Amino acid sequence: MSRKLSALLLCIFMVIAACFFVYRLTHITIESSVLSLLPQSGEDSFSKAVEKEFIKRLNSQVIFAISKSDSDSRNIIQNENNSETAQDKSNYEIADSLTEELRKSPYIEKITSEISDKEQFESAAFVYKYKAAFIDEKLKQELSSDNYSQKILAKLYSGFSGVSSAEIKNDLLMVGRSLATTLSANSSIRVENGHLVASDDKGTKWVLVFVTLNDDSLITSVASDFSQATDSLISKIQKNYPTVSILKKGAVFYSDYAASTSQREITLLGLITTVGIFTLIFFVYRSIIPVVLTIGSVLCGIICALGITTLIYDEINLIIIGMCLSVIGIVCDYTIYFTTLRIGQRESSFETIRRLAKPLSFAVITDLCAYLIILLSPVRAISQMALFCMCTITFACLFVIVIEPYFLRNLKREKLPFEGFFKGYLDFIRQRKISYSIIAVLCICSVFAFINLKHNDDPMSFQRMPDNLKSQELNINSLLKTSENLKYILINAEDDNTLLDRNEKLKEKLSLAVIEGKLKNYLAVKMNSENTQKDDCVFLNERKTIIQNELKKHGLNLEASDYHCEILKPQDFFSSSIGELYSSLYYKNDRTSSLMVVLEEVTDIEGIKNIASSIEGLRYLDHRENLTEVFKMYREIFMKVIFIFMGCILLVSAFRVGLKKALVGTFFSLLSIGMALFVLQLSGYKINLFSELGLIVLLGIGINYNIFMSSSKIDVTSIIAIFTALTTTLMTIGILIFSSVDAIKCFAICLVTGIICAFILSAMMPKTEKS
């Protein structure tokens, strides 16, 4: 195939890839959370879909808490009935104002902030109507106690109980009255003046507003719009009421923070990187042509990579884009090597590229091997990064080989800058004492790093959240008497009745687990199954007859009606005001019915897992623990991959330059890894999945330096080319050290430290006879 045809085909492919990427841009999802970098497990896809649905519901919940500290309220005296003060009324007015403005948002599906007297009456009537659906074991034990008739007598003769003749006739056991107390017993929320209210440890009242966002709420643009609108609204209210405090809690705010931070960093770091790289290249070669060609090779690689990546994947992670910035420094190296070889040459550019093709191809192949190993990762986002980088490297190299010779036929510069300095550098560093001293220091640091090697597999530690949002979340958790350390049990069944049967069995065992101290508390749907409702109805009538007879012994001839219990269906329950509180924990489709049970502060994980496994259709869910275990497993796999990759480099290098020089090169690669781990530990980080990714890429880049240095005829030319390549790589990868995302920072620390070490050691590489 002719050179011109190859160049034409490459240009045509690049145009096609660009067009396809523009088309796909409107069909792909942009992810911004570190948690989207999670490995895809081999669990049943349907179960994972159900779990994902519940997680999406949890993420769509937003809570606001409003409290106003009014100094004038000190002068207002409460009346005898302890009615609300002016401060409380202001709280309600502010909550109403906030709710009214929130209703205007197109992203909100539902708002719960007020409960009218009518709704409270309807809720009480609903519980009264479906008594048998809410009776628990504790209430049944109370109803079965021998002295229960005495409790009824006490209420009948009490002047403050408010028991009416109608209640006695229709509900002799006063089950409705007991249920009203039972259903609200564990709740820190109460209704005051028609609003939902909770009090903190200091007794300050906070009015609560619960918001459910629609399905689009966590899309980056939607989360940004909602968060900005919310902040603007809160600022407006606080301007009108300077002493008001408004707390907010919701995954949407964290999502917006992560996305906006990543976007700002990518924009800023990308701009600094681009300007820095091309300024450096122009300074070294004194020509705009290398700058344009470097841009061309980068664009060719990135455009083709984006086209291929979006062809295979349906989402792109912003954090992965940040990591992929590292490939810019790698592909810039190829143009730098070629341009450096053209300085002062009288041969044609095609003859120069023919000389460069073999070491360049070998360097590209080693880079591709590094990313190919990463491509095999089950972590979807990481394999996406590997594919993107492989495509970028391949097509950028093709651009250098196929297109650049047409533009680098003549360069005005006949001599590279600082040749005298770099010649002195080579003479200095190649002195035996200096070389051995450097190697000895690197060995000591590496041994220290390997001895003190510690790991961190907690995915939540890879992304820092703002203290402001975190403190507000903790304050709201304190108000609601909930913990941030929540676990879950997912219940699946073929139908609703079986689902509720399993829910009852689980609640019985969890209640015992709370007594035994295995967990602090749990939240489960309080509705009974259809079979239990029927049994409890029979139980109520039996107890009614017994209690009625016992009351007759005390001279009370009461003719109470039998309990005619209506069976409550799940659909009716979850659409009611009582069931609305649990609606986010229920999911039903054509295939199955599912319930989520929330566990708070689990202290005996194995005990709770055993409870879940003892009942059919249950699965214990600890998202954070599961992810930690998966990250640990793949970290261990990637560590093995690093040493396997070093073994592959040793074998290939031994075949190419001999065993002795291959051992030296492999030893130098090991020192680069050791030094990278040493600096990582000094920076306060432990080794994790992402730092290991940096080490794998480091091996690919480091071997490039060794190849070009050991294969060169003129050492000064090679060291300047490698130094220029190193500098461009530092500008792309080194700048990532300033990222606020720890995953990217660990990746950058290992890669930057390692390639600096690889650059220093490349000058000590033995020369190969096959230059």
Buried (B, 14 or more C-beta within 10 A) or exposed (E): EEBEEBBEEBBEBBEEBBEBBEEBEEEBEBBBBBBBBBBEEEEEEEBEEBBEEBBBBBBBBBBBBBBBBBEEBEEEEEEEEEEBBEBBBBBBBBBBBBBEBBEEBEBBEEBBBBBEEEEEEBBBEBBBEBBBBBBBEEBBEBBEEEEBBEBBBEBBEEEEEEBEEEBBEBBBBBBBBBBBEBBEEEEBBEBBEBBBBBBBEEEBBBBBBBBBBEEEBBBBEBBBBBBEBBEEBBEEBBEEBEEBBBBBBBBBBBBBBBBBBBBEBBEEBBEBBBEBBBEBBBEBBEBEBBBBBBBBBBBBBBBBBBBBBBEEBEBBBBBBBBBBBBBBBBBBBBBBBBBBBBBEBEEEBEEBBEBBBEBBEBBBBBBBBBBBBBBEBBBBBBBBBBBBBBBBBBBBBBBBBBBBBEEBEEBEBEEBBEBEEBBEBBEEBEEEEEBEEBBEEBBEBBEBBEEEBEBBBBBEBBBBEBEEBBEBBBBBBBBBEBBEEBBBBBBBBEEBBBBBBBBBBBBEBBBEBBEEEBBBBBBBBBBBBBEBBBBBBEBBBEBBEBBBEBBEEEEBEBEBEEBEBEBBBBEBBBEBBBBBBBBBBBBBEEEBBBBBBBBBBBEBBEBBBBBBEEBEBBBBBBBBBBBBEBBBBBBBBBBEBBEEBBEBBBEBBBEBBBEEBBEBBBBBBBBBBBBBBBBBBEEEBBBBBBBBBBBBBBBBBBBBBBBBBBBBEBBBBBBBBBBBBBBBBBBBBBBBBEBBBBBBBBBBBBBBBBBBBBBBBBBBBEBBEEE
